[in-house]
Amino acid sequence: LFHSIFWHYLEPEVQDRIRSAIDEAAARATPDAPFAWLRMEVHESRQFAGLYLDLWARYLSVPGGETRLLAEADFHGAWVRWQ
């Protein structure tokens, strides 16, 4: 699943429904069929965007659902700082 600068426009109820669908897909993840949620969204500082990744693959050495900040970026891509 991928999205970019989208989440904060959604009503909380819609975010909850999407998050439930993500949780259902993540629960079915396996090494042969992993599930990833990659998104570029507003960073908590509100100064730039963060590129975030959650990856689920049960029975691999992949932390299930752990959010990783891969990069910080300008909202329009003028710069990227990889973490």
C-alpha positions in Angstrom: 0.0 0.0 0.0 1.4 3.4 -0.9 0.1 6.9 -0.5 1.5 10.4 -0.3 0.3 13.5 1.5 -3.1 12.1 1.9 -3.7 10.8 5.4 -4.3 14.2 7.1 -7.1 15.1 4.7 -9.2 12.1 5.9 -11.8 12.2 8.6 -10.8 10.1 11.7 -13.6 7.6 10.9 -12.1 7.0 7.4 -8.6 6.7 8.9 -9.9 4.1 11.3 -11.6 2.1 8.5 -8.4 2.1 6.4 -6.3 1.2 9.4 -8.6 -1.8 10.1 -8.1 -2.9 6.5 -4.3 -2.5 6.9 -4.4 -4.5 10.1 -6.4 -7.3 8.4 -3.9 -7.5 5.5 -1.0 -7.4 7.9 -2.4 -10.3 9.9 -2.4 -12.4 6.7 1.2 -11.5 5.8 3.7 -14.4 5.3 7.2 -14.7 4.0 5.8 -15.6 0.6 3.3 -12.8 0.7 4.6 -9.9 2.8 2.6 -6.7 3.3 4.1 -3.2 3.3 2.7 0.2 4.0 4.9 2.9 2.4 3.8 6.5 2.8 5.1 10.0 2.6 3.1 12.0 5.0 3.5 15.1 7.2 6.2 14.6 9.8 5.2 15.2 13.4 7.2 18.5 13.3 4.9 19.7 10.5 8.0 21.3 8.9 8.5 18.6 6.2 7.3 15.2 5.1 8.5 11.8 6.4 8.8 8.7 4.3 7.6 5.9 6.5 7.5 2.1 6.1 5.7 -0.6 8.0 6.5 -4.2 6.8 4.8 -7.4 7.9 6.1 -10.8 7.0 5.4 -13.3 9.8 8.1 -15.7 10.6 10.9 -13.6 9.1 13.3 -11.4 11.0 11.1 -8.4 10.1 9.5 -6.6 13.0 5.8 -6.8 12.4 4.2 -3.4 12.0 7.2 -1.5 13.3 7.1 2.0 11.7 10.5 3.0 10.3 11.3 6.6 9.2 13.3 6.1 5.9 13.7 9.7 5.0 12.7 13.3 5.6 11.7 15.3 2.5 10.5 18.6 1.2 6.8 18.3 0.6 7.4 18.8 -3.2 10.6 16.8 -3.5 13.1 19.6 -3.6 15.3 17.7 -1.1 15.5 14.4 0.7 17.5 13.4 3.8 17.8 9.6 4.0 18.0 8.2 7.5 
